[in-house]
Amino acid sequence: MKVTMRVLISAILILSAAQIRGEAVNLTLYYESLCPDSIRFIRFQLYPTWLLLTDDNLSVDFVPYGKATVSN
């Protein structure tokens, strides 16, 4: 949970800096779809933060990526 809190705090600082400059923040979230930690992060940290901001300030792209492999 400590790492998740650091990520959330970092995201808030980045959003604050972008808002001061009038820029939107694009966030791409790679997550494992059925992972309890991913679900908990999205439900209890990311979603409430997103509700506080308008769509003009934060755009989130969700990429389910758990236990995947990449090849050419």
SULVENMO-V502424 format. One record per backbone hydrogen bond with DSSP energy under -0.5 kcal/mol. NH is the residue of the N-H (numbers start at 1). CO is the residue of the C=O. Records with the same first field share a line. If there is no record, write none. Layout:
# SULVENMO-V502424
NH->CO, CO
This chain:
# SULVENMO-V502424
5->1
6->2
7->3
8->4
9->5
10->6
11->7
12->8
13->9
14->10
15->11
16->12
17->13
18->14
19->15
20->16
21->17
22->18, 19
23->18
25->57
26->24
27->25, 59
29->27, 61
30->28
31->29, 63
33->31
35->32
39->35
40->36
41->37
42->38
43->39
44->40
45->41
46->41
47->42
49->45
50->46
51->47
52->48
53->49, 50
57->54
58->54
59->25
61->27
62->60
63->29
65->31
66->31
68->65
